[in-house]
Amino acid sequence: MDDTPALLVIVDAANTVGSVPDGWWRDRKAATERLRDRLAREGLPGRPGPVEILLVVEGVARGVESVPGVRVEPAAGSGDDRIVELVEQAAPRPALVVTADRELRRRVGELGAEVTGPRAVRGETPP
């Protein structure tokens, strides 16, 4: 039996939703729910093995509920700061943060997290 913990995938919801110009700005909460539902259905394309998905939400998306396969983590303040806290709390468990935010990528990378862009949750190969 493999005792390796599931990869913790932490998704920056605002950054990921905002990476696709599909009209998300008209209803941020609904756009976040669509992202959550896609993650629940598809997981993280190209990542075999068990994963635990956390979707960090802020602002109007704080009302988005968890569903089986995706735990929604509302940020009381900054979503970026909450993501950093989650990476710190996860150690030494492996973590992957999904964001295009350069400063957040730097901060979590310094903590040992792997980082990928929003394309990863859409099943696209990052550049």
trRosetta pair geometry for C-beta under 8 A, 3 or more apart (Angstrom, degrees):
i j d omega theta_ij theta_ji phi_ij phi_ji
5 8 7.8 -5 133 -34 114 91
5 93 4.9 -62 88 -129 149 104
5 94 7.3 167 79 26 98 81
6 49 7.4 176 -131 142 68 91
6 50 3.7 -82 -109 120 103 105
6 51 5.6 163 176 -112 103 15
6 52 4.8 102 105 -22 129 92
7 47 6.8 -103 62 177 151 129
7 49 6.8 85 -3 100 109 114
7 50 7.2 158 19 98 72 60
7 51 4.8 -30 68 -112 94 79
7 52 7.3 -173 86 24 44 69
7 94 5.3 -46 -120 96 75 109
7 95 7.4 142 -173 -110 70 24
7 96 5.9 21 169 -2 116 112
8 51 7.7 150 -96 -164 14 69
8 52 5.3 -23 -110 66 62 103
8 54 6.8 8 -175 1 91 114
8 86 7.7 -157 153 154 134 105
8 90 5.0 -122 44 -136 162 145
8 93 5.7 68 -10 127 122 120
8 94 6.9 167 24 94 80 53
8 95 4.5 -30 75 -108 105 77
8 96 7.2 169 86 24 52 66
9 44 5.5 -164 -107 -51 165 143
9 47 7.5 121 -74 95 135 171
9 51 5.1 21 -11 -179 119 119
9 52 6.8 174 24 79 75 46
9 53 4.8 -23 72 -107 109 67
9 54 6.9 172 88 26 54 68
9 95 7.7 162 -85 -161 24 60
9 96 5.0 -18 -110 69 70 102
9 98 6.7 29 -179 -20 93 111
10 54 4.9 -14 -111 69 68 108
10 56 6.2 27 -177 -20 92 115
10 83 5.5 137 146 -143 134 90
10 86 5.5 143 -110 103 145 139
10 87 6.8 -103 14 -64 157 83
10 95 6.2 9 -3 -172 112 109
10 96 7.2 172 25 84 69 48
10 97 4.9 -23 71 -108 101 71
10 98 7.0 -171 90 19 48 75
10 113 7.8 -41 34 -152 121 145
11 16 5.7 -19 179 -18 101 153
11 35 7.5 -172 142 155 144 123
11 39 6.8 -109 -16 -94 162 152
11 53 6.6 12 -10 -168 115 95
11 54 6.9 180 21 89 73 53
11 55 4.9 -20 65 -112 112 65
11 56 6.7 -178 80 19 53 75
11 97 7.9 163 -86 -161 26 51
11 98 4.4 -10 -115 56 69 121
11 99 7.9 152 -161 -57 42 73
11 121 6.4 59 -121 -73 129 149
12 15 4.0 13 118 33 119 118
12 16 5.8 142 82 -21 68 92
12 56 6.1 -24 -109 62 44 110
12 79 6.3 110 -146 139 82 123
12 80 7.4 22 -124 -89 123 64
12 83 6.1 -20 -84 -74 91 152
12 97 6.9 47 -29 178 100 93
12 98 6.2 -149 19 91 77 65
12 99 3.7 50 14 -91 141 104
12 101 6.4 -113 156 6 171 119
12 104 6.6 81 -82 127 151 164
13 16 5.9 -64 -140 41 25 106
13 17 5.9 21 165 -16 67 111
13 32 5.2 41 177 -133 127 105
13 35 6.2 150 -141 88 85 150
13 36 7.9 0 -118 -59 121 87
13 55 5.2 68 -69 177 112 91
13 56 5.9 -155 -2 77 95 50
13 57 4.7 -10 42 -90 154 68
13 58 7.6 169 62 12 108 71
13 61 5.9 -161 120 134 140 158
13 64 7.8 -177 -154 46 163 156
13 79 7.2 -118 42 -148 85 148
14 17 6.1 -55 -141 39 24 107
14 18 6.0 18 160 -13 61 117
14 28 7.9 6 -118 -164 80 121
14 32 7.9 -19 -76 -90 52 114
14 57 7.4 120 -41 -140 84 51
14 58 5.9 -36 -37 45 132 101
14 59 7.0 84 -92 22 129 121
14 61 6.9 -164 -74 20 82 145
14 79 5.7 161 12 23 123 166
15 18 5.8 -63 -143 44 24 110
15 19 6.6 38 154 -40 60 102
15 79 8.0 -166 -15 104 96 139
15 99 4.8 45 86 -142 155 82
15 100 5.6 -172 170 35 115 80
15 101 5.2 -92 -108 -32 149 102
15 104 7.7 -123 -45 39 160 152
15 118 6.6 -151 126 -63 84 120
16 19 5.7 -46 -154 11 31 118
16 35 6.1 113 109 -142 119 146
16 98 6.0 31 -78 127 127 110
16 99 7.2 -87 -51 -101 83 50
16 100 7.9 138 -83 -5 51 94
16 118 4.2 161 -127 -121 71 110
16 121 6.1 16 -155 40 136 144
17 20 7.3 -80 -174 37 35 92
17 24 5.0 157 164 -160 99 154
17 28 7.0 100 126 -151 153 74
17 31 4.7 100 -158 133 125 116
17 32 5.7 -54 -68 -80 148 65
17 35 5.6 -95 -79 -38 90 143
17 61 7.9 -179 -3 -82 158 152
18 24 6.6 -135 -89 82 46 145
19 100 5.9 121 -94 -5 124 140
19 117 7.7 143 -134 172 159 94
19 118 4.0 152 32 62 164 161
19 119 7.8 -117 142 -50 145 62
20 24 7.0 97 77 -26 82 127
20 118 7.6 -142 -32 137 89 138
20 122 7.5 127 -66 -77 134 148
21 24 8.0 -116 -137 12 27 95
22 31 7.5 147 79 -125 105 114
23 26 5.1 -15 170 9 89 118
23 31 7.9 -170 96 -82 63 120
24 27 7.5 -100 -167 66 41 54
24 28 6.3 59 160 -107 85 55
24 31 3.6 70 -138 -113 92 162
25 28 6.9 10 -127 -66 32 85
27 30 4.0 18 125 25 121 117
27 31 6.2 146 94 -20 70 86
28 31 5.6 -56 -146 38 32 113
28 32 6.3 33 155 -20 66 106
28 59 6.8 -22 120 106 154 122
28 60 5.1 101 72 72 122 118
28 61 5.5 -94 136 -55 100 95
29 32 5.8 -56 -151 36 30 111
29 33 6.5 32 150 -20 64 105
29 60 5.3 -93 -52 134 97 97
29 61 5.3 176 -103 -102 59 57
29 63 6.0 -6 -132 62 130 107
29 64 6.2 -176 -157 -61 79 92
30 33 5.5 -51 -148 35 35 114
30 34 6.5 39 151 -22 65 100
31 34 5.7 -48 -152 31 34 113
31 35 6.7 35 149 -18 63 102
32 35 5.6 -50 -151 35 36 113
32 36 6.3 41 149 -21 66 104
32 55 7.6 135 -175 158 95 130
32 57 5.9 72 -166 -116 149 120
32 61 4.0 95 -24 -137 166 124
32 64 4.9 -102 114 -62 121 153
33 36 5.4 -49 -145 36 34 116
33 37 6.2 33 155 -19 66 106
33 64 5.6 -160 -74 -126 75 109
34 37 5.8 -55 -146 38 29 110
34 38 6.4 31 154 -19 64 106
35 38 5.8 -56 -148 36 30 110
35 39 6.4 29 154 -17 65 107
35 55 7.0 145 114 -139 109 136
35 121 7.3 35 -159 136 95 142
36 39 5.8 -59 -152 38 29 110
36 40 6.3 29 152 -20 65 107
36 55 5.5 -99 -99 5 88 174
36 64 6.1 172 -33 173 150 129
36 67 6.2 115 152 17 112 118
36 70 5.2 172 -161 110 81 154
36 72 6.5 -15 -115 -76 135 110
37 40 5.5 -51 -145 35 33 113
37 41 6.3 30 155 -16 65 107
37 67 7.0 34 -94 36 62 162
38 41 5.8 -58 -147 40 31 109
38 42 5.7 -17 171 20 69 116
38 121 7.2 96 109 158 117 98
38 122 8.0 2 150 -103 148 58
39 42 6.7 -73 -122 57 21 80
39 43 6.8 52 -173 -115 58 16
39 44 7.5 12 -142 -64 85 65
39 53 5.4 179 165 164 124 160
39 55 6.6 165 44 -68 162 122
39 69 7.1 176 122 128 78 105
39 70 4.9 90 100 -87 117 135
39 121 6.3 -31 -87 -157 94 116
40 53 7.9 -144 -78 66 53 144
40 67 5.1 -30 -89 96 153 121
40 68 6.5 93 -152 83 117 61
40 69 4.1 120 -138 78 72 126
40 70 4.8 -89 -70 -5 86 114
42 45 6.0 -19 159 -56 114 89
42 123 7.1 -74 167 -55 145 115
43 47 7.0 -131 139 65 109 102
43 51 6.0 120 -166 52 108 127
43 53 7.1 -161 -140 -42 60 133
43 69 7.2 -99 -83 -172 74 119
44 47 4.2 8 97 28 110 132
44 51 5.6 -37 17 83 118 176
44 53 7.1 166 -40 -87 101 114
44 96 7.7 83 -150 90 168 144
44 98 8.0 -154 -120 -62 118 136
44 120 6.5 4 -163 148 97 100
44 121 6.5 -60 -121 -104 73 66
45 120 7.3 -170 58 177 85 57
45 121 7.6 127 17 -147 92 24
45 122 7.8 -52 22 100 133 21
45 123 3.7 43 28 -104 169 81
46 120 7.3 -102 52 -154 124 82
46 123 7.2 144 -17 -135 102 62
47 51 5.8 52 119 -55 130 140
47 96 7.8 -134 -113 32 150 168
52 71 7.4 2 173 11 93 116
53 69 6.6 20 39 154 120 67
53 70 4.8 -40 95 -111 117 71
53 71 7.0 160 92 25 59 69
54 70 7.8 145 -105 -164 17 64
54 71 5.2 -27 -108 74 68 97
54 72 7.9 134 -163 -110 58 16
54 73 5.1 15 -175 -10 106 127
54 86 6.4 -158 104 -166 160 154
55 64 7.5 -67 108 110 128 135
55 70 5.5 25 -13 179 118 111
55 71 7.2 175 21 85 75 43
55 72 5.0 -32 70 -108 101 65
55 73 6.8 163 74 21 43 76
56 73 4.9 -32 -100 76 66 104
56 74 7.9 133 -158 -111 56 13
56 75 5.8 51 -179 -44 98 107
56 79 5.2 131 134 -161 111 95
56 82 5.4 166 -153 98 129 119
56 83 5.3 -124 10 -72 170 88
56 86 7.1 -136 -74 -7 128 149
57 61 4.0 -124 -165 116 115 107
57 62 5.6 171 116 -87 109 41
57 64 5.4 163 -75 41 170 120
57 72 5.9 -1 0 -169 123 101
57 73 7.1 153 18 74 73 48
57 74 5.4 -38 71 -105 93 61
57 75 6.8 -163 84 8 38 84
57 79 7.1 -82 157 -108 10 120
58 61 6.5 37 56 56 33 102
58 62 6.6 10 -149 -63 21 91
58 74 7.3 126 -89 -162 42 64
58 75 4.4 -27 -85 54 95 116
58 77 7.9 -16 -133 121 119 23
58 78 7.1 -13 -113 -162 153 23
58 79 3.9 -108 -27 -53 130 105
58 82 7.7 173 -71 16 107 136
59 62 6.6 -178 77 -21 25 93
60 63 7.1 -34 171 13 55 105
61 64 5.2 -11 180 -10 76 119
62 74 4.3 67 -144 -138 85 123
62 75 7.6 -111 -97 47 100 57
64 72 5.2 -154 107 -142 93 155
65 72 6.2 163 158 29 16 143
66 70 6.4 -164 -152 102 69 65
66 71 4.9 -5 -127 -134 127 47
66 72 4.5 -145 -73 16 67 86
67 70 5.5 23 57 52 83 95
67 72 8.0 59 1 -24 67 105
73 82 6.6 174 132 154 113 130
73 86 6.9 63 142 -80 169 140
75 78 6.3 -80 160 97 138 26
75 79 4.4 -162 3 -94 159 54
75 81 7.2 120 -158 64 124 82
75 82 3.7 -133 -112 -13 101 148
75 83 8.0 -36 -85 -28 129 71
76 82 7.4 139 22 -78 67 120
77 81 6.1 -5 86 54 107 136
77 82 7.5 161 59 -43 69 98
78 81 4.0 80 77 7 110 106
78 82 6.8 -176 95 -9 59 81
79 82 5.6 -56 -150 36 35 112
79 83 6.4 38 152 -23 67 103
80 83 5.7 -53 -150 32 32 113
80 84 6.6 33 152 -18 64 103
80 101 6.5 -108 -100 117 118 161
80 103 7.3 17 -158 98 151 103
80 104 4.7 -121 -136 -92 106 114
80 107 7.3 87 173 44 103 151
81 84 5.7 -51 -151 35 34 113
81 85 6.5 38 150 -20 65 104
82 85 5.5 -52 -151 35 35 115
82 86 6.4 37 151 -21 66 104
83 86 5.7 -53 -149 34 32 112
83 87 6.5 33 152 -19 65 103
83 97 6.1 86 177 -134 123 124
83 99 7.4 48 -169 -42 171 144
83 104 6.3 33 78 -160 142 121
83 108 6.6 -56 134 -70 105 129
84 87 5.8 -53 -150 35 32 111
84 88 6.4 33 151 -19 65 106
84 104 7.5 -128 -56 -143 94 79
84 107 5.3 -50 -99 140 120 127
84 108 6.2 -135 -103 -76 66 80
84 111 7.1 146 -153 -21 75 150
85 88 5.6 -56 -150 37 32 112
85 89 6.2 28 154 -17 67 109
86 89 5.7 -55 -143 39 31 110
86 90 6.2 35 155 -26 64 108
86 95 7.6 151 124 -139 89 147
87 90 5.7 -55 -147 31 29 114
87 91 7.3 48 153 -41 60 90
87 95 5.1 -172 -125 93 79 163
87 97 6.7 -33 -75 -59 124 122
87 108 4.9 171 -57 -136 169 96
87 111 4.9 102 130 99 124 147
87 112 7.9 164 172 62 111 74
87 113 4.8 -65 -138 -51 129 135
88 91 6.3 -38 -164 0 33 114
88 111 6.1 -91 -77 -145 67 144
90 93 4.5 -94 171 65 86 108
90 95 4.8 96 94 -62 155 125
91 95 7.9 -63 -67 -8 59 121
91 111 7.1 -113 -62 171 125 100
91 112 6.9 87 -107 57 109 132
94 114 7.2 16 -176 0 97 111
95 108 7.5 -104 107 -176 123 117
95 112 7.8 90 41 100 98 81
95 113 4.3 -47 89 -120 103 100
95 114 7.1 -179 95 29 50 73
96 113 6.7 160 -100 -177 20 91
96 114 4.6 -25 -107 75 76 103
96 115 7.3 164 -161 -89 61 23
96 116 6.3 5 -178 8 107 106
97 104 7.2 -138 149 144 143 104
97 105 7.4 -174 92 -108 123 56
97 108 4.7 37 -2 115 156 167
97 113 5.1 51 -11 144 107 140
97 114 7.4 171 20 85 67 49
97 115 5.1 -21 66 -110 93 76
97 116 7.7 165 83 29 47 61
98 115 7.9 157 -88 -159 25 59
98 116 5.7 -24 -108 75 70 85
98 117 7.2 40 -159 146 70 12
98 118 6.2 96 167 -95 99 47
98 120 5.8 -131 -121 63 110 119
98 121 5.7 63 -166 -36 158 115
99 104 5.1 -42 116 94 158 133
99 105 6.2 -154 86 -63 104 81
99 115 6.9 -55 49 -156 85 104
99 117 7.4 -63 94 -124 24 45
99 118 7.3 27 -128 -54 19 81
100 105 7.8 -25 -172 -46 18 124
100 117 5.0 47 -86 -138 84 93
100 118 5.6 -46 -33 -9 107 101
101 104 3.9 47 94 22 118 115
101 105 6.3 172 88 -19 59 84
102 105 5.5 -54 -146 33 29 114
102 106 6.5 30 155 -19 64 103
103 106 5.7 -51 -152 33 33 112
103 107 6.4 32 152 -20 66 106
104 107 5.6 -53 -144 36 34 112
104 108 6.3 18 164 -6 69 107
105 108 6.6 -63 -143 44 24 97
105 109 5.9 29 157 -25 62 116
105 115 4.7 105 -140 -177 87 164
106 109 5.7 -61 -144 37 24 115
106 110 6.5 28 158 -23 62 105
107 110 6.1 -57 -158 28 27 111
107 111 7.2 15 148 -10 59 108
108 111 5.4 -58 -156 39 43 111
108 113 4.1 -38 160 49 100 134
108 115 6.2 125 85 -76 115 111
109 112 7.7 96 -176 -36 32 9
109 113 6.3 -89 -83 64 34 76
109 115 5.7 -54 -70 -15 96 128
116 119 7.9 -103 158 61 97 76
116 120 4.2 46 133 -32 132 152
116 126 5.9 -144 -162 -37 89 151
117 120 6.2 135 70 -10 53 94
117 126 4.9 131 35 -118 110 120
118 121 6.1 -53 -166 32 55 104
118 122 6.9 39 144 -8 76 108
119 122 5.5 -70 -153 46 43 106
119 124 3.8 -79 -174 76 102 109
119 125 7.1 -27 135 76 130 17
119 126 5.1 153 65 -84 125 68
120 123 7.9 52 -179 -64 29 19
120 124 7.4 -88 -65 61 24 66
120 126 6.1 -17 -56 -43 87 110
